[in-house]
Amino acid sequence: MPIVDIHLIAGRSQDQLKGLVEDVTAAVVKNTGAPAEHVHVILSEMQTNRYSVGGVLKSDEK
């Protein structure tokens, strides 16, 4: 059972997230041979004030 864990900054539409999990599932099926119903995709959305790059919170970027 493949498990794919994706971390994203919040803000994408439901349609974007739906397309993402469909495409990721298709890629896993294509490259591993696992049946789609066995592919688990976990989306973890983070608020910009809970994620930083280089010591700067994304919410503080200009």
PyMOL Python script that loads the backbone (N, CA, C, O; Angstrom):
from pymol import cmd

cmd.read_pdbstr("""\
ATOM      1  N   MET A   1       0.835  -1.167   0.000  1.00  0.00           N
ATOM      2  CA  MET A   1       0.000   0.000   0.000  1.00  0.00           C
ATOM      3  C   MET A   1       0.890   1.243   0.000  1.00  0.00           C
ATOM      4  O   MET A   1       1.457   1.575   1.041  1.00  0.00           O
ATOM      5  N   PRO A   2       1.032   1.936  -1.117  1.00  0.00           N
ATOM      6  CA  PRO A   2       1.812   3.173  -1.148  1.00  0.00           C
ATOM      7  C   PRO A   2       1.094   4.289  -0.383  1.00  0.00           C
ATOM      8  O   PRO A   2      -0.121   4.456  -0.489  1.00  0.00           O
ATOM      9  N   ILE A   3       1.871   5.037   0.380  1.00  0.00           N
ATOM     10  CA  ILE A   3       1.353   6.208   1.084  1.00  0.00           C
ATOM     11  C   ILE A   3       2.195   7.406   0.651  1.00  0.00           C
ATOM     12  O   ILE A   3       3.422   7.388   0.754  1.00  0.00           O
ATOM     13  N   VAL A   4       1.524   8.438   0.171  1.00  0.00           N
ATOM     14  CA  VAL A   4       2.190   9.660  -0.270  1.00  0.00           C
ATOM     15  C   VAL A   4       1.761  10.780   0.672  1.00  0.00           C
ATOM     16  O   VAL A   4       0.567  11.018   0.853  1.00  0.00           O
ATOM     17  N   ASP A   5       2.724  11.460   1.266  1.00  0.00           N
ATOM     18  CA  ASP A   5       2.458  12.534   2.223  1.00  0.00           C
ATOM     19  C   ASP A   5       2.916  13.837   1.594  1.00  0.00           C
ATOM     20  O   ASP A   5       4.103  14.006   1.315  1.00  0.00           O
ATOM     21  N   ILE A   6       1.989  14.761   1.366  1.00  0.00           N
ATOM     22  CA  ILE A   6       2.290  16.034   0.711  1.00  0.00           C
ATOM     23  C   ILE A   6       1.984  17.171   1.679  1.00  0.00           C
ATOM     24  O   ILE A   6       0.888  17.251   2.234  1.00  0.00           O
ATOM     25  N   HIS A   7       2.958  18.042   1.873  1.00  0.00           N
ATOM     26  CA  HIS A   7       2.782  19.226   2.724  1.00  0.00           C
ATOM     27  C   HIS A   7       2.682  20.449   1.815  1.00  0.00           C
ATOM     28  O   HIS A   7       3.514  20.650   0.931  1.00  0.00           O
ATOM     29  N   LEU A   8       1.651  21.262   2.045  1.00  0.00           N
ATOM     30  CA  LEU A   8       1.397  22.441   1.224  1.00  0.00           C
ATOM     31  C   LEU A   8       1.092  23.637   2.104  1.00  0.00           C
ATOM     32  O   LEU A   8       0.584  23.486   3.215  1.00  0.00           O
ATOM     33  N   ILE A   9       1.403  24.825   1.607  1.00  0.00           N
ATOM     34  CA  ILE A   9       0.904  26.027   2.249  1.00  0.00           C
ATOM     35  C   ILE A   9      -0.557  26.154   1.844  1.00  0.00           C
ATOM     36  O   ILE A   9      -0.896  26.004   0.670  1.00  0.00           O
ATOM     37  N   ALA A  10      -1.415  26.427   2.811  1.00  0.00           N
ATOM     38  CA  ALA A  10      -2.858  26.514   2.565  1.00  0.00           C
ATOM     39  C   ALA A  10      -3.171  27.607   1.544  1.00  0.00           C
ATOM     40  O   ALA A  10      -2.439  28.588   1.407  1.00  0.00           O
ATOM     41  N   GLY A  11      -4.283  27.407   0.833  1.00  0.00           N
ATOM     42  CA  GLY A  11      -4.742  28.446  -0.085  1.00  0.00           C
ATOM     43  C   GLY A  11      -5.162  27.934  -1.442  1.00  0.00           C
ATOM     44  O   GLY A  11      -5.662  28.703  -2.262  1.00  0.00           O
ATOM     45  N   ARG A  12      -4.973  26.661  -1.698  1.00  0.00           N
ATOM     46  CA  ARG A  12      -5.390  26.119  -2.997  1.00  0.00           C
ATOM     47  C   ARG A  12      -6.863  25.753  -2.960  1.00  0.00           C
ATOM     48  O   ARG A  12      -7.410  25.429  -1.905  1.00  0.00           O
ATOM     49  N   SER A  13      -7.493  25.808  -4.116  1.00  0.00           N
ATOM     50  CA  SER A  13      -8.920  25.499  -4.203  1.00  0.00           C
ATOM     51  C   SER A  13      -9.151  23.997  -4.081  1.00  0.00           C
ATOM     52  O   SER A  13      -8.228  23.196  -4.232  1.00  0.00           O
ATOM     53  N   GLN A  14     -10.384  23.639  -3.808  1.00  0.00           N
ATOM     54  CA  GLN A  14     -10.761  22.224  -3.727  1.00  0.00           C
ATOM     55  C   GLN A  14     -10.481  21.535  -5.061  1.00  0.00           C
ATOM     56  O   GLN A  14     -10.031  20.390  -5.088  1.00  0.00           O
ATOM     57  N   ASP A  15     -10.748  22.235  -6.172  1.00  0.00           N
ATOM     58  CA  ASP A  15     -10.487  21.654  -7.497  1.00  0.00           C
ATOM     59  C   ASP A  15      -8.994  21.404  -7.713  1.00  0.00           C
ATOM     60  O   ASP A  15      -8.618  20.387  -8.295  1.00  0.00           O
ATOM     61  N   GLN A  16      -8.148  22.313  -7.254  1.00  0.00           N
ATOM     62  CA  GLN A  16      -6.700  22.117  -7.384  1.00  0.00           C
ATOM     63  C   GLN A  16      -6.244  20.913  -6.571  1.00  0.00           C
ATOM     64  O   GLN A  16      -5.449  20.104  -7.050  1.00  0.00           O
ATOM     65  N   LEU A  17      -6.740  20.793  -5.351  1.00  0.00           N
ATOM     66  CA  LEU A  17      -6.354  19.666  -4.497  1.00  0.00           C
ATOM     67  C   LEU A  17      -6.862  18.351  -5.089  1.00  0.00           C
ATOM     68  O   LEU A  17      -6.158  17.342  -5.061  1.00  0.00           O
ATOM     69  N   LYS A  18      -8.071  18.364  -5.619  1.00  0.00           N
ATOM     70  CA  LYS A  18      -8.624  17.162  -6.254  1.00  0.00           C
ATOM     71  C   LYS A  18      -7.757  16.741  -7.437  1.00  0.00           C
ATOM     72  O   LYS A  18      -7.435  15.562  -7.583  1.00  0.00           O
ATOM     73  N   GLY A  19      -7.379  17.699  -8.279  1.00  0.00           N
ATOM     74  CA  GLY A  19      -6.515  17.389  -9.415  1.00  0.00           C
ATOM     75  C   GLY A  19      -5.165  16.858  -8.978  1.00  0.00           C
ATOM     76  O   GLY A  19      -4.623  15.942  -9.595  1.00  0.00           O
ATOM     77  N   LEU A  20      -4.620  17.433  -7.910  1.00  0.00           N
ATOM     78  CA  LEU A  20      -3.330  16.979  -7.392  1.00  0.00           C
ATOM     79  C   LEU A  20      -3.389  15.528  -6.961  1.00  0.00           C
ATOM     80  O   LEU A  20      -2.531  14.736  -7.352  1.00  0.00           O
ATOM     81  N   VAL A  21      -4.387  15.160  -6.159  1.00  0.00           N
ATOM     82  CA  VAL A  21      -4.436  13.775  -5.678  1.00  0.00           C
ATOM     83  C   VAL A  21      -4.734  12.800  -6.813  1.00  0.00           C
ATOM     84  O   VAL A  21      -4.262  11.664  -6.786  1.00  0.00           O
ATOM     85  N   GLU A  22      -5.503  13.223  -7.802  1.00  0.00           N
ATOM     86  CA  GLU A  22      -5.751  12.357  -8.958  1.00  0.00           C
ATOM     87  C   GLU A  22      -4.460  12.117  -9.736  1.00  0.00           C
ATOM     88  O   GLU A  22      -4.154  10.984 -10.107  1.00  0.00           O
ATOM     89  N   ASP A  23      -3.705  13.189  -9.980  1.00  0.00           N
ATOM     90  CA  ASP A  23      -2.458  13.060 -10.739  1.00  0.00           C
ATOM     91  C   ASP A  23      -1.399  12.265  -9.975  1.00  0.00           C
ATOM     92  O   ASP A  23      -0.702  11.438 -10.563  1.00  0.00           O
ATOM     93  N   VAL A  24      -1.275  12.507  -8.682  1.00  0.00           N
ATOM     94  CA  VAL A  24      -0.305  11.772  -7.873  1.00  0.00           C
ATOM     95  C   VAL A  24      -0.669  10.290  -7.842  1.00  0.00           C
ATOM     96  O   VAL A  24       0.197   9.427  -7.986  1.00  0.00           O
ATOM     97  N   THR A  25      -1.942  10.005  -7.656  1.00  0.00           N
ATOM     98  CA  THR A  25      -2.385   8.607  -7.642  1.00  0.00           C
ATOM     99  C   THR A  25      -2.064   7.936  -8.969  1.00  0.00           C
ATOM    100  O   THR A  25      -1.557   6.815  -8.987  1.00  0.00           O
ATOM    101  N   ALA A  26      -2.350   8.606 -10.074  1.00  0.00           N
ATOM    102  CA  ALA A  26      -2.066   8.042 -11.398  1.00  0.00           C
ATOM    103  C   ALA A  26      -0.572   7.776 -11.568  1.00  0.00           C
ATOM    104  O   ALA A  26      -0.190   6.750 -12.132  1.00  0.00           O
ATOM    105  N   ALA A  27       0.280   8.688 -11.087  1.00  0.00           N
ATOM    106  CA  ALA A  27       1.729   8.499 -11.198  1.00  0.00           C
ATOM    107  C   ALA A  27       2.204   7.306 -10.377  1.00  0.00           C
ATOM    108  O   ALA A  27       3.061   6.543 -10.820  1.00  0.00           O
ATOM    109  N   VAL A  28       1.646   7.147  -9.183  1.00  0.00           N
ATOM    110  CA  VAL A  28       2.029   6.013  -8.334  1.00  0.00           C
ATOM    111  C   VAL A  28       1.591   4.702  -8.983  1.00  0.00           C
ATOM    112  O   VAL A  28       2.349   3.732  -9.010  1.00  0.00           O
ATOM    113  N   VAL A  29       0.376   4.679  -9.498  1.00  0.00           N
ATOM    114  CA  VAL A  29      -0.130   3.478 -10.174  1.00  0.00           C
ATOM    115  C   VAL A  29       0.763   3.131 -11.361  1.00  0.00           C
ATOM    116  O   VAL A  29       1.155   1.977 -11.534  1.00  0.00           O
ATOM    117  N   LYS A  30       1.083   4.137 -12.178  1.00  0.00           N
ATOM    118  CA  LYS A  30       1.905   3.918 -13.371  1.00  0.00           C
ATOM    119  C   LYS A  30       3.287   3.374 -13.026  1.00  0.00           C
ATOM    120  O   LYS A  30       3.795   2.479 -13.702  1.00  0.00           O
ATOM    121  N   ASN A  31       3.888   3.914 -11.979  1.00  0.00           N
ATOM    122  CA  ASN A  31       5.285   3.591 -11.681  1.00  0.00           C
ATOM    123  C   ASN A  31       5.493   2.464 -10.690  1.00  0.00           C
ATOM    124  O   ASN A  31       6.611   1.969 -10.547  1.00  0.00           O
ATOM    125  N   THR A  32       4.432   2.046  -9.999  1.00  0.00           N
ATOM    126  CA  THR A  32       4.590   0.946  -9.039  1.00  0.00           C
ATOM    127  C   THR A  32       3.734  -0.262  -9.369  1.00  0.00           C
ATOM    128  O   THR A  32       4.000  -1.367  -8.897  1.00  0.00           O
ATOM    129  N   GLY A  33       2.706  -0.052 -10.180  1.00  0.00           N
ATOM    130  CA  GLY A  33       1.787  -1.138 -10.481  1.00  0.00           C
ATOM    131  C   GLY A  33       0.747  -1.377  -9.395  1.00  0.00           C
ATOM    132  O   GLY A  33      -0.073  -2.288  -9.506  1.00  0.00           O
ATOM    133  N   ALA A  34       0.779  -0.560  -8.349  1.00  0.00           N
ATOM    134  CA  ALA A  34      -0.213  -0.704  -7.276  1.00  0.00           C
ATOM    135  C   ALA A  34      -1.582  -0.293  -7.803  1.00  0.00           C
ATOM    136  O   ALA A  34      -1.675   0.649  -8.590  1.00  0.00           O
ATOM    137  N   PRO A  35      -2.634  -0.968  -7.394  1.00  0.00           N
ATOM    138  CA  PRO A  35      -3.969  -0.551  -7.800  1.00  0.00           C
ATOM    139  C   PRO A  35      -4.323   0.791  -7.150  1.00  0.00           C
ATOM    140  O   PRO A  35      -3.929   1.064  -6.017  1.00  0.00           O
ATOM    141  N   ALA A  36      -5.061   1.612  -7.873  1.00  0.00           N
ATOM    142  CA  ALA A  36      -5.407   2.951  -7.380  1.00  0.00           C
ATOM    143  C   ALA A  36      -6.092   2.910  -6.024  1.00  0.00           C
ATOM    144  O   ALA A  36      -5.888   3.799  -5.197  1.00  0.00           O
ATOM    145  N   GLU A  37      -6.899   1.893  -5.791  1.00  0.00           N
ATOM    146  CA  GLU A  37      -7.629   1.835  -4.524  1.00  0.00           C
ATOM    147  C   GLU A  37      -6.721   1.533  -3.333  1.00  0.00           C
ATOM    148  O   GLU A  37      -7.163   1.578  -2.185  1.00  0.00           O
ATOM    149  N   HIS A  38      -5.457   1.225  -3.605  1.00  0.00           N
ATOM    150  CA  HIS A  38      -4.499   0.983  -2.525  1.00  0.00           C
ATOM    151  C   HIS A  38      -3.566   2.177  -2.296  1.00  0.00           C
ATOM    152  O   HIS A  38      -2.750   2.160  -1.374  1.00  0.00           O
ATOM    153  N   VAL A  39      -3.686   3.203  -3.127  1.00  0.00           N
ATOM    154  CA  VAL A  39      -2.820   4.381  -3.007  1.00  0.00           C
ATOM    155  C   VAL A  39      -3.480   5.385  -2.061  1.00  0.00           C
ATOM    156  O   VAL A  39      -4.603   5.835  -2.290  1.00  0.00           O
ATOM    157  N   HIS A  40      -2.760   5.721  -1.005  1.00  0.00           N
ATOM    158  CA  HIS A  40      -3.243   6.695  -0.026  1.00  0.00           C
ATOM    159  C   HIS A  40      -2.449   7.984  -0.205  1.00  0.00           C
ATOM    160  O   HIS A  40      -1.219   7.959  -0.258  1.00  0.00           O
ATOM    161  N   VAL A  41      -3.158   9.114  -0.297  1.00  0.00           N
ATOM    162  CA  VAL A  41      -2.509  10.419  -0.403  1.00  0.00           C
ATOM    163  C   VAL A  41      -2.972  11.259   0.777  1.00  0.00           C
ATOM    164  O   VAL A  41      -4.171  11.442   0.991  1.00  0.00           O
ATOM    165  N   ILE A  42      -2.011  11.769   1.539  1.00  0.00           N
ATOM    166  CA  ILE A  42      -2.300  12.606   2.703  1.00  0.00           C
ATOM    167  C   ILE A  42      -1.868  14.029   2.374  1.00  0.00           C
ATOM    168  O   ILE A  42      -0.706  14.273   2.047  1.00  0.00           O
ATOM    169  N   LEU A  43      -2.804  14.964   2.460  1.00  0.00           N
ATOM    170  CA  LEU A  43      -2.496  16.373   2.248  1.00  0.00           C
ATOM    171  C   LEU A  43      -2.467  17.070   3.601  1.00  0.00           C
ATOM    172  O   LEU A  43      -3.437  17.023   4.357  1.00  0.00           O
ATOM    173  N   SER A  44      -1.352  17.712   3.894  1.00  0.00           N
ATOM    174  CA  SER A  44      -1.220  18.483   5.132  1.00  0.00           C
ATOM    175  C   SER A  44      -1.042  19.940   4.739  1.00  0.00           C
ATOM    176  O   SER A  44      -0.032  20.317   4.145  1.00  0.00           O
ATOM    177  N   GLU A  45      -2.039  20.757   5.079  1.00  0.00           N
ATOM    178  CA  GLU A  45      -1.965  22.171   4.738  1.00  0.00           C
ATOM    179  C   GLU A  45      -1.505  22.975   5.947  1.00  0.00           C
ATOM    180  O   GLU A  45      -1.990  22.788   7.064  1.00  0.00           O
ATOM    181  N   MET A  46      -0.562  23.870   5.698  1.00  0.00           N
ATOM    182  CA  MET A  46       0.001  24.702   6.759  1.00  0.00           C
ATOM    183  C   MET A  46      -0.376  26.153   6.512  1.00  0.00           C
ATOM    184  O   MET A  46      -0.399  26.615   5.371  1.00  0.00           O
ATOM    185  N   GLN A  47      -0.666  26.857   7.576  1.00  0.00           N
ATOM    186  CA  GLN A  47      -0.892  28.295   7.483  1.00  0.00           C
ATOM    187  C   GLN A  47       0.464  28.978   7.286  1.00  0.00           C
ATOM    188  O   GLN A  47       1.493  28.452   7.709  1.00  0.00           O
ATOM    189  N   THR A  48       0.461  30.136   6.650  1.00  0.00           N
ATOM    190  CA  THR A  48       1.726  30.827   6.369  1.00  0.00           C
ATOM    191  C   THR A  48       2.466  31.255   7.634  1.00  0.00           C
ATOM    192  O   THR A  48       3.678  31.466   7.601  1.00  0.00           O
ATOM    193  N   ASN A  49       1.739  31.386   8.758  1.00  0.00           N
ATOM    194  CA  ASN A  49       2.420  31.761   9.996  1.00  0.00           C
ATOM    195  C   ASN A  49       2.912  30.541  10.773  1.00  0.00           C
ATOM    196  O   ASN A  49       3.319  30.657  11.929  1.00  0.00           O
ATOM    197  N   ARG A  50       2.874  29.377  10.134  1.00  0.00           N
ATOM    198  CA  ARG A  50       3.372  28.145  10.738  1.00  0.00           C
ATOM    199  C   ARG A  50       4.439  27.471   9.868  1.00  0.00           C
ATOM    200  O   ARG A  50       4.773  26.303  10.068  1.00  0.00           O
ATOM    201  N   TYR A  51       4.968  28.230   8.894  1.00  0.00           N
ATOM    202  CA  TYR A  51       5.960  27.681   7.969  1.00  0.00           C
ATOM    203  C   TYR A  51       6.989  28.761   7.674  1.00  0.00           C
ATOM    204  O   TYR A  51       6.640  29.917   7.435  1.00  0.00           O
ATOM    205  N   SER A  52       8.252  28.377   7.694  1.00  0.00           N
ATOM    206  CA  SER A  52       9.295  29.361   7.400  1.00  0.00           C
ATOM    207  C   SER A  52      10.344  28.771   6.469  1.00  0.00           C
ATOM    208  O   SER A  52      10.511  27.555   6.371  1.00  0.00           O
ATOM    209  N   VAL A  53      11.036  29.661   5.797  1.00  0.00           N
ATOM    210  CA  VAL A  53      12.184  29.313   4.963  1.00  0.00           C
ATOM    211  C   VAL A  53      13.297  30.284   5.336  1.00  0.00           C
ATOM    212  O   VAL A  53      13.098  31.499   5.320  1.00  0.00           O
ATOM    213  N   GLY A  54      14.445  29.760   5.665  1.00  0.00           N
ATOM    214  CA  GLY A  54      15.580  30.607   6.019  1.00  0.00           C
ATOM    215  C   GLY A  54      15.341  31.448   7.258  1.00  0.00           C
ATOM    216  O   GLY A  54      15.908  32.533   7.393  1.00  0.00           O
ATOM    217  N   GLY A  55      14.502  30.957   8.168  1.00  0.00           N
ATOM    218  CA  GLY A  55      14.248  31.685   9.408  1.00  0.00           C
ATOM    219  C   GLY A  55      13.204  32.779   9.288  1.00  0.00           C
ATOM    220  O   GLY A  55      12.996  33.539  10.233  1.00  0.00           O
ATOM    221  N   VAL A  56      12.538  32.871   8.133  1.00  0.00           N
ATOM    222  CA  VAL A  56      11.517  33.899   7.927  1.00  0.00           C
ATOM    223  C   VAL A  56      10.176  33.213   7.692  1.00  0.00           C
ATOM    224  O   VAL A  56      10.037  32.389   6.789  1.00  0.00           O
ATOM    225  N   LEU A  57       9.192  33.564   8.517  1.00  0.00           N
ATOM    226  CA  LEU A  57       7.855  33.011   8.310  1.00  0.00           C
ATOM    227  C   LEU A  57       7.303  33.459   6.966  1.00  0.00           C
ATOM    228  O   LEU A  57       7.504  34.602   6.553  1.00  0.00           O
ATOM    229  N   LYS A  58       6.613  32.563   6.291  1.00  0.00           N
ATOM    230  CA  LYS A  58       6.019  32.919   5.000  1.00  0.00           C
ATOM    231  C   LYS A  58       5.044  34.090   5.151  1.00  0.00           C
ATOM    232  O   LYS A  58       4.907  34.905   4.239  1.00  0.00           O
ATOM    233  N   SER A  59       4.368  34.174   6.299  1.00  0.00           N
ATOM    234  CA  SER A  59       3.433  35.276   6.528  1.00  0.00           C
ATOM    235  C   SER A  59       4.135  36.629   6.635  1.00  0.00           C
ATOM    236  O   SER A  59       3.498  37.668   6.461  1.00  0.00           O
ATOM    237  N   ASP A  60       5.437  36.629   6.918  1.00  0.00           N
ATOM    238  CA  ASP A  60       6.195  37.877   7.032  1.00  0.00           C
ATOM    239  C   ASP A  60       6.856  38.292   5.724  1.00  0.00           C
ATOM    240  O   ASP A  60       7.437  39.375   5.640  1.00  0.00           O
ATOM    241  N   GLU A  61       6.774  37.452   4.715  1.00  0.00           N
ATOM    242  CA  GLU A  61       7.360  37.813   3.421  1.00  0.00           C
ATOM    243  C   GLU A  61       6.546  38.904   2.767  1.00  0.00           C
ATOM    244  O   GLU A  61       5.332  38.998   2.944  1.00  0.00           O
ATOM    245  N   LYS A  62       7.237  39.718   2.016  1.00  0.00           N
ATOM    246  CA  LYS A  62       6.553  40.822   1.325  1.00  0.00           C
ATOM    247  C   LYS A  62       6.197  40.441  -0.082  1.00  0.00           C
ATOM    248  O   LYS A  62       5.618  41.245  -0.812  1.00  0.00           O
TER     249      LYS A  62
END
""", "prot")
cmd.dss("prot")
cmd.show_as("cartoon", "prot")
cmd.util.cbc("prot")
cmd.orient("prot")
